[in-house]
Amino acid sequence: MRFEISKVLDAIEGRVCTDPSLARAVLDLAEIIRYQDIDGGRPASLLRLGMVIDALSRELEEDSVQVYAIVHRALLSDADLTSNERMVVRRWADDGLVEVLDNPGDRMLEVADLLGLPVLSRVRFDGLRGRFPWLVERPGRVVAPVPGAGGPVFIAHVGGGHVPVAGKRSPTEAKLLARQWRCPESGCALFGSGGGGGAFADLAGGADRSPAAQPPPSLRNGVPTCPRHGARLGDAGPRPRTEVLAVRVGGLVRRRFVLSEEQPVVAGRAPEQEGGIMLGQWLNDEARRWISRGHVRFELRVGEVIVTDVSTNGSGIRPAGSMAEADRIALTPQQSRVLGENDMIELYPGVQIGRAEELPTGAPFTPTSVMAEAPTMAMRLPRP
Ligand SMILES: [Zn+2]
């Protein structure tokens, strides 16, 4: 039982991030874990985060969605969590996967504001409408996770009941995200020297974090500030450019990934390269046989996505996402091509990768649950 829960928490770990390119919603972990009405269980449970992430995945009709979690420091020693759960949250904090704050204040809304993300919360934030006018203009951006028949569902405090897709980033944020930032505090997990590390970055596991994945700085009186340490951030030069690409299998977005100028990314059945995008778990036997371990390599150069076939069998380009066979352009092994704005590369029929925002929605959707390993007890839902 304990072991299974650990596995679920490991799976949830892959769904929390502070990467501005990948987070799809922002939430306050201390609030989410206390939604006792969702499962009728313990006063606090980290598994509820998984349930809310699953609900978001259903809502957005996309697998592997990630959330930006703000964590009150007190949660790291919250006696309502199990020691295992506390250990897991501490690990997330050390690795910069979540933002740990002594006093979160309105940081959740600030992140939502800067990144244009929806907020998953039952709080109404009436007192903050002056500072964040979008609370009035787009009230539907705050949605409350509430119990539903098959797990949590989202209800807007005002207006419709759907999670809005991320809106536009604010102009301020565009400026902030054009630079990389450094916190003077040693070992800062969010704005450390290696991007995510500190003196023990190699051990902490945050060392391989790209500066392109740095969270948005907090703005205090217009000054970029570390939300964790309250220290003024130093400008560490331009941030590497990025493109967000999405993997679509069988018409559904299975995961997104960030391609930065710093290093190429290989996608395939089971790439050996570090940071490779593994597709094997979504492939049927035929696709598995066709697609090489490393099948295509993506590079970002001067704003262009360059795709190179590194497979045995080759692939194809779907110009502007066209599914017509006549439009498909073959890409033979070792051949490279610039991926046009709306192009997708097809590794095998139905297995495509392209820019995230260009992917049309697909067939009826059943997301892979992050809670797949959860023991039935943890998943028990209250009777309607
Ligand atoms: Zn810091």
Residues whose N, C-alpha, C, O or C-beta is under 5 A from the ligand:
A	BS01	ZN	C183 E185 C188 C226 R228 H229
